[in-house]
Amino acid sequence: MATLETATDEEDEGPVPNETGLTPEPGKGFSPRDALVRKLLDIVVLPTTKLTANERSLVADLMLQLLDKVDADVTLEVSRRIARVSEAPNSLLRVLLLGEPDIAAPIIRRTEPVPEALLIECARHGKTAHRELIARRLDLTTSLADVILEFKEPEVAKLLLRRDEFLFSPNAIDLLVSLSTADVETQALLLRRRELEPAHGFMMFWWVSAENRKRILARFALDRTIIQESVQELYPIVFRGPGADPLVKEILVMLDRRHRPRGVNGEPVSMDVVIKTMIAARKYPAQEIIMACGMIAGVSRELVARILRDPGVEPFAVMCKSLGLPRSEFYNILLQKAGEHPLTEARAEEVLGVFDSIARDFARAVLRYWDWDANPRIARITRLLGFDEEAPLTL
């Protein structure tokens, strides 16, 4: 069985060959062209014991000259019978695959293998219906899925996401993440995929439900200790020596073991100041408060603005955890009357659960991922989302 959806046996397949294996003589209403196509069809479907590959290819070439000049029902009959022939010439398969969806369907659904190159051509030049049929083939490959996804058709993408027999390429996952922003079903299907990685999950965090945010934090929990210990000796060399490499410096900052809140002039900031700043941020996220939070948290103002304006408040919990806020102080902040997104006591308990579920270093890693615009993969997804108006990306 080659597809997840097969044609029924009750479909009308046109004139049935007689006991000799040939189509009966044409009756009234048959044109000479129709009759010739059927005669040639009788020959091209003969077994290899009766027809050589060269002879079959010749008959196929003759049929190619006629197929676009006969009625659609004749072409459909050809497609249905050719679909059952393992030795069908590729040239004939190609013409049928590039026909209308009802003509191509028997070939796409055939139990015999179809050359991947022909399916790719069909996906690229066919209609949505062609791609839906191909997406159901059991022998679907990563390369074929990449081509199908180029068209960014939501329903076809969901068909692919439901398939577990193949793996998506990294570029395909990037594209699927960008297509999931407003589609809850796509989000749920994506979060099931084993190809999804932390960068994808932390980007999806911004547009998924509260429940899925908890799933993302649980699934992509990570401990940076091994990496931090490995690069520890580089910190004094890079940060105290002259002519520090800006790229190395940026990565080391991303990996910092424990962020120490700093003020305008780089001076250490006490926890009391951090708490007061977070209280002010929840009450009224004005520009000066956003700037202060950015300095204290060591992230961009753009990220802080996004965190403070997020209606779910989970990003705020991540930021507070990364700063080392005591649990009781964080909970008190949540219970205070906030400006844009006040919380009920029940909702505050849920957000406190997020705060409790993550380690401080992991919270710091999530925060850095959110602020990591220079990362090539994150930059690519950002462009796919349309936030960066550079040249369009393809798979």
Phi and psi in degrees as a GROMACS rama.xvg file:
@    title "Ramachandran Plot"
@    xaxis  label "Phi"
@    yaxis  label "Psi"
@TYPE xy
-99.8234  -13.2124  ALA-2
-134.996  166.622  THR-3
-80.2085  -9.75993  LEU-4
-139.744  118.825  GLU-5
-112.073  157.468  THR-6
-70.5049  152.998  ALA-7
-84.6822  155.19  THR-8
-71.2192  -16.8425  ASP-9
-82.2816  -2.13902  GLU-10
-62.6011  142.963  GLU-11
-72.6227  117.244  ASP-12
-105.766  20.2985  GLU-13
77.5848  -165.156  GLY-14
-57.3278  133.966  PRO-15
-90.1861  130.105  VAL-16
-59.2765  146.097  PRO-17
-81.8583  -169.681  ASN-18
-64.5123  -17.0442  GLU-19
-82.4693  -7.69657  THR-20
89.96  3.17903  GLY-21
-110.076  155.646  LEU-22
-72.195  137.872  THR-23
-57.8899  160.588  PRO-24
-58.962  141.18  GLU-25
-65.1102  143.317  PRO-26
-100.487  -156.573  GLY-27
-66.5089  144.997  LYS-28
90.8934  -8.9261  GLY-29
-88.3664  129.732  PHE-30
-84.1012  158.594  SER-31
-56.886  -34.756  PRO-32
-65.2685  -45.4804  ARG-33
-59.9313  -43.6898  ASP-34
-63.8799  -41.0248  ALA-35
-66.3699  -41.854  LEU-36
-59.8112  -42.309  VAL-37
-68.1746  -36.9184  ARG-38
-62.5753  -45.0817  LYS-39
-66.0159  -35.8062  LEU-40
-62.8988  -40.8333  LEU-41
-57.5716  -33.5348  ASP-42
-79.2984  -44.5352  ILE-43
-66.6017  -21.8451  VAL-44
-92.8666  2.30484  VAL-45
-63.2528  150.461  LEU-46
-67.8555  164.052  PRO-47
-63.506  -21.482  THR-48
-70.6782  -17.9804  THR-49
-113.018  -7.65055  LYS-50
-148.821  129.901  LEU-51
-79.9379  165.52  THR-52
-61.9761  -38.7591  ALA-53
-65.8956  -41.7886  ASN-54
-65.742  -40.0327  GLU-55
-64.3344  -38.6073  ARG-56
-65.0066  -38.9276  SER-57
-62.8154  -45.4286  LEU-58
-62.582  -39.3858  VAL-59
-62.6355  -40.9215  ALA-60
-62.7845  -37.7362  ASP-61
-65.0255  -40.8683  LEU-62
-65.9647  -36.3727  MET-63
-59.5906  -32.2525  LEU-64
-72.204  -19.2312  GLN-65
-105.666  -26.3737  LEU-66
-59.4365  -35.3602  LEU-67
-84.8531  6.87967  ASP-68
-121.796  13.2207  LYS-69
-119.984  169.548  VAL-70
-63.7321  154.324  ASP-71
-62.411  -33.95  ALA-72
-67.4932  -29.722  ASP-73
-70.6677  -43.3984  VAL-74
-62.271  -38.0683  THR-75
-65.0885  -40.1179  LEU-76
-60.7017  -42.1329  GLU-77
-60.5175  -46.676  VAL-78
-60.4582  -43.8324  SER-79
-64.9788  -38.7901  ARG-80
-78.6307  -37.2906  ARG-81
-65.4812  -31.5212  ILE-82
-60.6753  -22.1475  ALA-83
-97.463  5.24667  ARG-84
-107.77  117.078  VAL-85
-70.2794  -26.3683  SER-86
-94.0975  15.1499  GLU-87
-59.3644  130.799  ALA-88
-61.4484  140.751  PRO-89
-61.173  -32.6679  ASN-90
-61.9025  -37.6346  SER-91
-73.8814  -41.3662  LEU-92
-59.1148  -40.9752  LEU-93
-62.25  -47.1278  ARG-94
-61.5219  -40.5364  VAL-95
-69.5898  -38.839  LEU-96
-64.2852  -32.4384  LEU-97
-88.3695  3.67033  LEU-98
-78.9454  -171.752  GLY-99
-60.774  156.406  GLU-100
-52.4063  -38.4395  PRO-101
-69.2334  -28.1714  ASP-102
-75.5425  -40.8774  ILE-103
-74.9076  -26.2528  ALA-104
-54.7471  -47.2476  ALA-105
-60.1083  -35.286  PRO-106
-71.6047  -43.5724  ILE-107
-65.0388  -34.8686  ILE-108
-85.1473  -4.7862  ARG-109
-59.4389  148.803  ARG-110
-75.3346  -28.5611  THR-111
-71.9842  151.009  GLU-112
-60.9325  146.87  PRO-113
-114.936  129.654  VAL-114
-52.0972  132.33  PRO-115
-58.0814  -37.416  GLU-116
-59.2024  -37.8801  ALA-117
-70.5287  -38.9604  LEU-118
-66.2665  -37.3865  LEU-119
-63.3334  -43.3156  ILE-120
-63.7546  -40.4098  GLU-121
-63.433  -44.0865  CYS-122
-63.1449  -38.4062  ALA-123
-76.4063  -33.9375  ARG-124
-109.381  -4.85329  HIS-125
-87.8598  -166.632  GLY-126
-101.697  177.548  LYS-127
-55.6393  -40.1709  THR-128
-61.5814  -36.5053  ALA-129
-61.5862  -46.4668  HIS-130
-67.4834  -34.0248  ARG-131
-63.0068  -42.3417  GLU-132
-64.9911  -42.7183  LEU-133
-65.7779  -37.1463  ILE-134
-62.8085  -16.9762  ALA-135
-94.181  -5.61832  ARG-136
-66.3337  136.209  ARG-137
-68.7557  -25.8215  LEU-138
-95.3981  27.3286  ASP-139
-59.9137  137.658  LEU-140
-113.187  166.42  THR-141
-60.0658  -42.877  THR-142
-63.2219  -40.8388  SER-143
-67.9125  -40.7044  LEU-144
-61.9401  -38.5203  ALA-145
-58.2154  -45.5107  ASP-146
-64.4617  -43.8968  VAL-147
-60.4284  -39.4506  ILE-148
-72.4503  -17.5677  LEU-149
-56.1504  -25.7317  GLU-150
-87.8137  -5.16345  PHE-151
52.5344  43.1593  LYS-152
-92.3787  112.509  GLU-153
-53.9435  -46.5693  PRO-154
-68.134  -36.6909  GLU-155
-67.9098  -39.5867  VAL-156
-59.5853  -39.0812  ALA-157
-67.4472  -36.8466  LYS-158
-57.5645  -43.6748  LEU-159
-67.4405  -40.385  LEU-160
-65.1138  -24.7839  LEU-161
-79.2511  -8.54473  ARG-162
-89.4443  132.311  ARG-163
-110.721  2.78834  ASP-164
-82.6719  -6.74112  GLU-165
-144.187  166.127  PHE-166
-106.968  140.33  LEU-167
-74.8245  148.768  PHE-168
-72.9435  159.608  SER-169
-55.7283  -40.4669  PRO-170
-66.022  -35.5212  ASN-171
-65.9401  -40.5076  ALA-172
-63.954  -40.6479  ILE-173
-56.1787  -45.9567  ASP-174
-66.136  -42.6017  LEU-175
-62.6634  -37.9994  LEU-176
-60.7823  -43.0765  VAL-177
-67.2704  -25.7947  SER-178
-84.487  -6.98338  LEU-179
-91.9756  -1.21769  SER-180
-57.6667  -39.4357  THR-181
-117.939  13.0604  ALA-182
-121.209  105.261  ASP-183
-63.2506  -38.8063  VAL-184
-65.4633  -41.6397  GLU-185
-62.6622  -39.2756  THR-186
-59.5122  -48.4207  GLN-187
-62.3986  -42.2698  ALA-188
-66.1719  -39.2944  LEU-189
-65.4089  -41.0727  LEU-190
-67.5439  -12.8049  LEU-191
-84.8431  -18.9926  ARG-192
-75.6719  135.656  ARG-193
-75.0985  -15.0998  ARG-194
-74.3583  -17.6244  GLU-195
-64.8638  135.34  LEU-196
-120.221  169.775  GLU-197
-51.1622  -43.2257  PRO-198
-57.9866  -39.431  ALA-199
-67.919  -48.0934  HIS-200
-61.0511  -42.7445  GLY-201
-71.1813  -23.9347  PHE-202
-76.1968  -43.0226  MET-203
-63.9623  -25.2303  MET-204
-47.8098  -34.9412  PHE-205
-71.3835  -23.6338  TRP-206
-122.442  7.26439  TRP-207
-96.5544  172.5  VAL-208
-70.6614  168.453  SER-209
-59.6971  -40.8869  ALA-210
-63.4334  -42.5269  GLU-211
-71.0404  -28.0171  ASN-212
-62.618  -41.4398  ARG-213
-65.5963  -38.1473  LYS-214
-62.3882  -41.6255  ARG-215
-64.5646  -45.5179  ILE-216
-64.0802  -36.8219  LEU-217
-72.2014  -42.6929  ALA-218
-70.0974  -37.6096  ARG-219
-104.496  21.351  PHE-220
-57.5464  136.931  ALA-221
-145.245  154.833  LEU-222
-118.384  119.889  ASP-223
-90.1631  8.26348  ARG-224
-56.6693  -47.5668  THR-225
-60.8385  -43.4924  ILE-226
-66.395  -43.8053  ILE-227
-61.6595  -42.9378  GLN-228
-65.9498  -33.8294  GLU-229
-67.4816  -36.2115  SER-230
-102.12  4.77978  VAL-231
-55.959  -40.3145  GLN-232
-66.695  -16.4594  GLU-233
-78.7591  -23.2778  LEU-234
-57.8956  -52.4625  TYR-235
-65.1614  -32.7164  PRO-236
-66.2622  -44.7573  ILE-237
-77.8551  -42.929  VAL-238
-89.387  -18.0041  PHE-239
-107.523  -19.2025  ARG-240
-86.8622  163.963  GLY-241
-76.7417  154.317  PRO-242
60.7783  47.3333  GLY-243
-62.6858  136.713  ALA-244
-68.3339  117.781  ASP-245
-62.5523  -32.3377  PRO-246
-69.9618  -44.9882  LEU-247
-63.237  -41.3029  VAL-248
-60.6765  -42.563  LYS-249
-62.3728  -42.992  GLU-250
-68.65  -38.8906  ILE-251
-65.5942  -36.4818  LEU-252
-64.1812  -39.7544  VAL-253
-61.238  -31.1818  MET-254
-95.9179  5.73287  LEU-255
-52.4523  138.861  ASP-256
-66.3044  -50.5428  ARG-257
-145.593  117.971  ARG-258
-70.0607  135.11  HIS-259
-109.154  114.737  ARG-260
-54.7439  134.191  PRO-261
-125.852  155.05  ARG-262
-93.8039  -163.272  GLY-263
-60.386  -40.4617  VAL-264
-99.3304  16.6401  ASN-265
83.2463  6.67708  GLY-266
-75.9906  148.382  GLU-267
-60.7875  144.694  PRO-268
-115.287  134.164  VAL-269
-72.5557  161.906  SER-270
-64.8384  -31.9977  MET-271
-60.3567  -41.035  ASP-272
-67.5078  -40.8145  VAL-273
-59.6484  -46.6861  VAL-274
-62.3581  -45.2866  ILE-275
-62.9514  -36.7813  LYS-276
-67.6152  -40.6589  THR-277
-67.5219  -36.4923  MET-278
-61.9959  -45.8072  ILE-279
-64.0616  -37.5183  ALA-280
-64.2895  -38.4905  ALA-281
-70.9212  -33.9523  ARG-282
-75.4777  -46.106  LYS-283
-154.987  95.3036  TYR-284
-77.4887  65.2927  PRO-285
-72.3312  169.448  ALA-286
-59.937  -40.6981  GLN-287
-67.6874  -32.0684  GLU-288
-70.7544  -39.6177  ILE-289
-61.3491  -42.0376  ILE-290
-63.9291  -41.6185  MET-291
-64.6919  -43.2409  ALA-292
-61.9424  -39.8955  CYS-293
-61.4715  -42.487  GLY-294
-66.144  -43.8777  MET-295
-66.8136  -41.9182  ILE-296
-83.7898  -14.8175  ALA-297
71.6462  32.7794  GLY-298
-131.36  172.836  VAL-299
-70.2473  155.006  SER-300
-63.1434  -34.6935  ARG-301
-60.7364  -42.1297  GLU-302
-67.6923  -43.2931  LEU-303
-59.9948  -43.1831  VAL-304
-60.3143  -40.9114  ALA-305
-66.4665  -41.1454  ARG-306
-62.7791  -46.934  ILE-307
-71.7861  -23.3744  LEU-308
-98.7577  2.3386  ARG-309
-74.4106  125.165  ASP-310
-68.2846  -20.3848  PRO-311
-80.3107  -23.1715  GLY-312
73.4073  -13.2688  VAL-313
-57.5178  -39.7988  GLU-314
-61.0447  -33.9502  PRO-315
-64.218  -38.2558  PHE-316
-62.9266  -40.3903  ALA-317
-63.432  -45.065  VAL-318
-63.1566  -44.4042  MET-319
-64.5494  -38.659  CYS-320
-64.5948  -39.398  LYS-321
-64.8862  -25.5865  SER-322
-87.0156  -6.03863  LEU-323
80.8458  23.3941  GLY-324
-60.0289  137.558  LEU-325
-62.7816  148.22  PRO-326
-56.8682  -46.0971  ARG-327
-63.6354  -39.9931  SER-328
-66.0462  -40.87  GLU-329
-62.8973  -43.1488  PHE-330
-63.3628  -39.4916  TYR-331
-62.5943  -37.4222  ASN-332
-63.0212  -41.4798  ILE-333
-63.8619  -35.1856  LEU-334
-78.8115  -16.596  LEU-335
-72.0822  150.941  GLN-336
-65.8407  119.188  LYS-337
-102.766  164.878  ALA-338
-72.835  -75.2807  GLY-339
-80.0087  -35.8691  GLU-340
-133.428  72.8468  HIS-341
-65.6501  149.894  PRO-342
-114.919  144.521  LEU-343
-77.0781  165.596  THR-344
-62.5537  -38.4986  GLU-345
-64.1956  -42.1196  ALA-346
-68.7092  -36.3567  ARG-347
-61.2205  -37.3255  ALA-348
-63.842  -40.2404  GLU-349
-63.6263  -44.2652  GLU-350
-67.2299  -36.896  VAL-351
-61.2288  -35.3689  LEU-352
-61.4254  -38.6111  GLY-353
-63.619  -45.2445  VAL-354
-57.4121  -43.3099  PHE-355
-71.2586  -26.5276  ASP-356
-79.6632  -11.2191  SER-357
-120.537  145.171  ILE-358
-79.2317  157.481  ALA-359
-62.106  -43.9789  ARG-360
-64.5077  -36.8708  ASP-361
-66.2573  -40.8886  PHE-362
-59.0461  -38.6101  ALA-363
-65.5703  -39.9867  ARG-364
-63.4465  -42.2902  ALA-365
-61.7148  -44.826  VAL-366
-59.8109  -41.748  LEU-367
-66.6141  -39.5873  ARG-368
-58.7722  -43.5871  TYR-369
-63.3667  -25.9304  TRP-370
-106.383  15.3128  ASP-371
-98.3955  63.2065  TRP-372
-65.6772  -24.7755  ASP-373
-77.5661  -14.3095  ALA-374
-65.6627  127.126  ASN-375
-57.3428  -40.0885  PRO-376
-70.1504  -42.693  ARG-377
-64.8417  -39.1051  ILE-378
-63.4368  -37.7695  ALA-379
-65.1736  -46.6694  ARG-380
-63.2325  -37.4737  ILE-381
-60.0706  -41.5294  THR-382
-67.956  -39.2327  ARG-383
-63.1025  -31.3617  LEU-384
-74.1446  -12.9769  LEU-385
89.3057  10.1181  GLY-386
-80.1635  -15.849  PHE-387
-125.541  119.626  ASP-388
-86.4504  40.4875  GLU-389
-77.6  -178.315  GLU-390
-56.2114  141.61  ALA-391
-61.2386  144.542  PRO-392
-98.0489  148.763  LEU-393
-128.63  167.372  THR-394
